[in-house]
Amino acid sequence: TIYHLDYLEQAARVDSQELFNNYLGWARTMLQERDIPTSDLVDNIVILREAIKKTLPDAETSSLLEYVNEGLSSLQNTETEDISFLDKNDPLFDEAREYLDLLLSGKRKEAAQLIEKLVNGGTPIKDIYEHIFQKTQYEVGALWQKNQITIAHEHYCTAATQLIMSQLYPQIFSMEKSDKRMVACSVADELHEIGIRMVTDFFEMEGWDTHYLGANMPDSHLTESVKEKNADVLAISVTLPLHISRAKNLIQKLREEDELKNLKIMVGGYPFKVVPDLWKKIGADASAGSAYDAIEIANRLIEN
């Protein structure tokens, strides 16, 4: 119930019904896979609606009830799709499948050897990032949602992939650098960082001077770092929709800094895939759906 309220709040803050509907669809699948029927979820939301009517002032109630009612309507669609991010048409589908199977079996060393073999065989590191690392991370999340793996599996796969990525750094960081500068991090309280780390590595491979600050970056320290590095672009990652308002508040603070009037701010992560225009609602300059897109958009932003 607390999660329902948190996601309802975020949807209301950024005026996005789609954000709330998407969450309810995710929750329905997650609960169904754990033998909790959709009727329980519907009952919970109905009771939540009654609590809103009884608890909140009338001025605040009407708009929230619209979100709740639309959300309930979205749950009437009983069709559920089998979610998978591993596409047989991808150029490295077989390798991604093997890589994921190795990690889920706890064979980190063998997974690292697979990546090393691909690199030595001439497979571009960018392709490995996009078609193996990124796709398998998405797939791990889907497998947890479908109750096919545990949180322990998810954490192991993420930690192993981060370690294997770091083993590629001697090649990534040996590339010639330009005068374009980027700072990247996850918003405060956001602990998911592997996605923004991949994006940063892409920029590094394109010759940008990158400064990766990791997860859960406090706003004040981020502001200082952006000024210190004289960044052209700031890339902010948000994985959980619960943290959208934090990103919005951060961007508002940055816009108030005279020293940062030329800074371009890009955002990315799961919520921005769900709601394509969400970046506009929180005051960013752009959003990108992939690392390749992020580089193209960043170059265009700093040229204008």
C-alpha positions as CSV (number, residue, x, y, z in Angstrom):
1,T,0.0,0.0,0.0
2,I,2.8,2.4,0.8
3,Y,4.3,1.6,-2.7
4,H,0.9,2.4,-4.3
5,L,0.8,5.7,-2.5
6,D,4.4,6.6,-3.3
7,Y,3.9,5.9,-7.0
8,L,0.6,7.8,-7.0
9,E,2.4,10.8,-5.5
10,Q,5.2,10.7,-8.1
11,A,2.6,10.5,-10.9
12,A,0.7,13.5,-9.5
13,R,3.9,15.5,-9.0
14,V,4.9,15.2,-12.7
15,D,1.3,15.1,-14.0
16,S,1.7,11.6,-15.6
17,Q,-1.2,9.1,-15.6
18,E,0.9,6.8,-17.7
19,L,3.5,6.6,-14.9
20,F,0.9,5.3,-12.4
21,N,-0.8,2.9,-14.9
22,N,2.6,1.4,-15.8
23,Y,3.4,0.8,-12.2
24,L,0.1,-0.9,-11.6
25,G,0.7,-3.1,-14.6
26,W,4.1,-4.0,-13.3
27,A,2.7,-4.7,-9.8
28,R,-0.1,-6.9,-11.3
29,T,2.5,-9.1,-13.1
30,M,4.8,-9.3,-10.1
31,L,1.9,-10.3,-7.8
32,Q,0.4,-12.8,-10.2
33,E,3.7,-14.6,-10.4
34,R,3.6,-14.9,-6.6
35,D,0.1,-16.4,-6.7
36,I,-1.6,-13.2,-5.5
37,P,-4.6,-12.5,-7.8
38,T,-5.3,-9.2,-9.5
39,S,-8.5,-8.9,-7.5
40,D,-6.4,-8.4,-4.4
41,L,-4.6,-5.5,-6.1
42,V,-7.8,-4.0,-7.3
43,D,-9.4,-4.3,-3.8
44,N,-6.3,-2.6,-2.3
45,I,-6.6,0.3,-4.8
46,V,-10.3,0.7,-4.2
47,I,-9.7,0.9,-0.4
48,L,-6.9,3.4,-1.0
49,R,-9.4,5.5,-3.0
50,E,-11.9,5.5,-0.1
51,A,-9.1,6.5,2.3
52,I,-8.2,9.4,0.1
53,K,-11.8,10.6,0.1
54,K,-11.9,10.5,3.9
55,T,-8.5,11.8,4.7
56,L,-7.5,14.6,2.3
57,P,-9.1,18.0,1.8
58,D,-11.5,18.3,-1.1
59,A,-9.2,20.5,-3.0
60,E,-6.6,17.8,-3.1
61,T,-8.9,14.9,-3.6
62,S,-10.4,15.4,-7.0
63,S,-7.2,15.2,-9.1
64,L,-5.8,12.2,-7.1
65,L,-9.1,10.3,-7.6
66,E,-8.7,10.8,-11.4
67,Y,-5.4,9.1,-11.2
68,V,-6.8,6.3,-9.1
69,N,-9.8,5.8,-11.3
70,E,-7.8,5.7,-14.5
71,G,-5.4,3.3,-12.9
72,L,-8.2,1.0,-11.9
73,S,-9.5,1.1,-15.5
74,S,-6.1,0.1,-16.8
75,L,-6.2,-3.0,-14.6
76,Q,-9.4,-4.1,-16.5
77,N,-7.1,-5.0,-19.3
78,T,-6.3,-8.6,-18.4
79,E,-3.8,-9.2,-21.2
80,T,-0.3,-9.8,-20.0
81,E,2.7,-10.1,-22.3
82,D,5.7,-12.4,-21.7
83,I,8.4,-9.9,-21.0
84,S,11.9,-10.6,-22.4
85,F,14.7,-8.3,-23.5
86,L,16.7,-10.9,-25.3
87,D,15.8,-10.6,-28.9
88,K,16.8,-13.4,-31.3
89,N,17.3,-10.8,-34.0
90,D,20.1,-9.1,-31.9
91,P,23.6,-9.6,-33.4
92,L,24.9,-11.0,-30.1
93,F,21.8,-12.9,-28.9
94,D,23.5,-16.3,-28.5
95,E,26.4,-14.7,-26.6
96,A,24.0,-12.7,-24.3
97,R,22.0,-15.8,-23.6
98,E,25.2,-17.7,-22.7
99,Y,26.5,-14.9,-20.6
100,L,23.3,-14.6,-18.6
101,D,23.1,-18.4,-18.1
102,L,26.7,-18.4,-16.8
103,L,26.0,-15.6,-14.3
104,L,22.8,-17.2,-13.1
105,S,24.8,-20.4,-12.5
106,G,27.3,-18.4,-10.4
107,K,30.1,-18.8,-13.0
108,R,31.5,-15.3,-13.0
109,K,34.9,-16.4,-14.2
110,E,33.5,-18.2,-17.2
111,A,31.4,-15.2,-18.0
112,A,34.4,-13.0,-17.9
113,Q,36.3,-15.4,-20.2
114,L,33.4,-15.2,-22.7
115,I,33.7,-11.4,-22.8
116,E,37.4,-11.5,-23.1
117,K,37.2,-14.0,-26.0
118,L,34.7,-11.7,-27.8
119,V,37.0,-8.6,-27.4
120,N,40.0,-10.5,-28.5
121,G,38.0,-11.8,-31.5
122,G,37.3,-8.2,-32.6
123,T,33.8,-7.6,-31.3
124,P,33.5,-3.9,-30.5
125,I,33.3,-3.1,-26.8
126,K,30.3,-0.8,-27.5
127,D,28.4,-3.8,-29.0
128,I,29.2,-5.9,-26.0
129,Y,27.8,-3.1,-23.8
130,E,24.7,-2.6,-25.7
131,H,23.8,-6.2,-26.7
132,I,25.1,-8.2,-23.8
133,F,25.6,-6.1,-20.6
134,Q,22.5,-3.8,-21.1
135,K,20.2,-6.5,-22.4
136,T,21.0,-9.1,-19.7
137,Q,20.6,-6.5,-17.0
138,Y,17.1,-5.7,-18.3
139,E,16.4,-9.5,-18.5
140,V,17.5,-10.0,-14.9
141,G,15.0,-7.4,-13.8
142,A,12.2,-9.1,-15.8
143,L,13.1,-12.5,-14.4
144,W,12.8,-11.2,-10.8
145,Q,9.4,-9.6,-11.7
146,K,8.3,-13.1,-13.0
147,N,9.6,-14.7,-9.7
148,Q,12.1,-16.9,-11.6
149,I,15.1,-15.6,-9.7
150,T,15.8,-14.0,-6.3
151,I,17.1,-10.7,-5.3
152,A,20.4,-12.5,-4.5
153,H,20.6,-13.6,-8.1
154,E,19.9,-10.1,-9.3
155,H,22.6,-8.5,-7.1
156,Y,25.2,-11.2,-8.1
157,C,24.6,-10.6,-11.8
158,T,24.9,-6.8,-11.4
159,A,28.1,-7.0,-9.3
160,A,29.7,-9.5,-11.7
161,T,28.9,-7.4,-14.7
162,Q,30.4,-4.3,-13.0
163,L,33.5,-6.3,-12.3
164,I,33.8,-7.5,-15.9
165,M,33.2,-4.0,-17.2
166,S,36.1,-2.7,-15.1
167,Q,38.4,-5.3,-16.7
168,L,37.8,-3.5,-20.0
169,Y,38.8,-0.1,-18.7
170,P,42.5,-0.2,-19.8
171,Q,41.2,-0.2,-23.4
172,I,38.4,2.2,-22.8
173,F,40.4,4.8,-21.0
174,S,43.4,4.6,-23.4
175,M,41.5,6.5,-26.1
176,E,42.4,10.0,-27.1
177,K,40.4,12.7,-25.4
178,S,38.7,15.9,-26.7
179,D,37.8,19.1,-24.8
180,K,34.2,18.0,-24.2
181,R,33.4,17.3,-20.5
182,M,30.6,15.3,-18.9
183,V,29.7,14.6,-15.3
184,A,27.4,11.6,-14.6
185,C,25.7,10.1,-11.6
186,S,22.5,8.7,-10.2
187,V,20.2,11.0,-8.3
188,A,20.2,11.1,-4.5
189,D,18.8,8.0,-2.9
190,E,19.0,6.1,-6.2
191,L,21.2,3.0,-5.7
192,H,21.0,1.6,-9.2
193,E,24.1,2.8,-11.1
194,I,25.1,0.3,-13.7
195,G,23.1,2.0,-16.5
196,I,24.6,5.4,-16.0
197,R,28.0,3.8,-15.7
198,M,27.6,2.2,-19.1
199,V,26.5,5.5,-20.6
200,T,29.6,7.2,-19.1
201,D,31.8,4.5,-20.6
202,F,30.3,5.1,-24.0
203,F,31.1,8.8,-23.7
204,E,34.7,7.9,-22.7
205,M,35.0,5.7,-25.8
206,E,33.9,8.7,-27.8
207,G,36.7,10.8,-26.5
208,W,34.8,12.8,-23.9
209,D,36.5,13.7,-20.6
210,T,34.1,12.0,-18.2
211,H,33.7,12.2,-14.4
212,Y,31.5,9.4,-13.0
213,L,30.3,10.1,-9.5
214,G,28.3,6.9,-8.8
215,A,25.1,6.3,-7.1
216,N,23.1,8.2,-4.4
217,M,24.9,11.5,-5.1
218,P,23.9,14.3,-2.7
219,D,22.7,17.4,-4.5
220,S,25.2,19.9,-3.0
221,H,28.2,17.8,-3.7
222,L,27.0,17.2,-7.3
223,T,26.7,20.9,-7.8
224,E,30.2,21.5,-6.6
225,S,31.6,18.8,-8.8
226,V,29.9,20.1,-11.9
227,K,31.4,23.6,-11.3
228,E,34.8,22.2,-10.5
229,K,34.9,20.1,-13.7
230,N,33.4,22.9,-15.8
231,A,31.1,20.3,-17.3
232,D,29.4,20.8,-20.6
233,V,26.8,18.1,-19.9
234,L,25.4,16.6,-16.8
235,A,23.9,13.1,-17.1
236,I,21.5,12.1,-14.4
237,S,20.1,8.6,-14.0
238,V,16.8,7.6,-12.4
239,T,15.9,4.0,-12.4
240,L,13.0,3.9,-9.9
241,P,10.0,6.3,-10.7
242,L,9.9,7.0,-6.9
243,H,12.9,9.3,-7.4
244,I,11.5,11.4,-10.2
245,S,10.7,14.3,-8.0
246,R,14.2,14.3,-6.6
247,A,15.6,14.7,-10.1
248,K,13.1,17.5,-10.7
249,N,14.2,19.3,-7.5
250,L,17.8,18.9,-8.4
251,I,17.4,20.3,-11.8
252,Q,15.6,23.3,-10.4
253,K,18.5,24.0,-8.0
254,L,21.0,23.7,-10.8
255,R,19.1,26.2,-12.9
256,E,19.3,28.7,-10.1
257,E,23.2,28.7,-10.3
258,D,24.5,31.5,-12.4
259,E,27.8,29.6,-13.0
260,L,25.8,26.8,-14.6
261,K,23.7,28.8,-17.0
262,N,25.3,27.0,-20.0
263,L,25.2,23.5,-18.5
264,K,23.1,21.0,-20.5
265,I,21.2,18.4,-18.5
266,M,20.3,15.0,-19.8
267,V,18.3,12.4,-18.0
268,G,17.7,8.7,-18.6
269,G,16.5,5.5,-17.0
270,Y,13.4,3.4,-16.9
271,P,10.8,6.1,-16.1
272,F,11.8,8.1,-19.2
273,K,11.3,5.0,-21.4
274,V,7.8,4.6,-20.0
275,V,6.8,8.3,-20.4
276,P,8.8,9.7,-23.4
277,D,8.1,13.4,-22.6
278,L,8.8,13.1,-18.9
279,W,12.2,14.9,-19.2
280,K,10.4,18.0,-20.2
281,K,8.1,17.9,-17.2
282,I,11.1,17.9,-14.8
283,G,13.1,20.6,-16.6
284,A,15.9,18.7,-18.3
285,D,17.2,19.6,-21.8
286,A,16.9,16.1,-23.2
287,S,16.6,12.4,-22.6
288,A,18.1,9.4,-24.4
289,G,16.9,5.9,-24.8
290,S,20.3,4.4,-25.4
291,A,24.0,5.2,-24.9
292,Y,24.4,5.8,-28.7
293,D,21.5,8.2,-28.6
294,A,22.9,10.0,-25.6
295,I,26.2,10.8,-27.4
296,E,24.4,12.1,-30.5
297,I,22.0,14.2,-28.4
298,A,24.8,15.6,-26.1
299,N,26.9,16.6,-29.1
300,R,23.9,18.4,-30.6
301,L,23.1,20.2,-27.3
302,I,26.6,21.7,-26.8
303,E,26.8,22.8,-30.4
304,N,23.6,24.8,-30.2
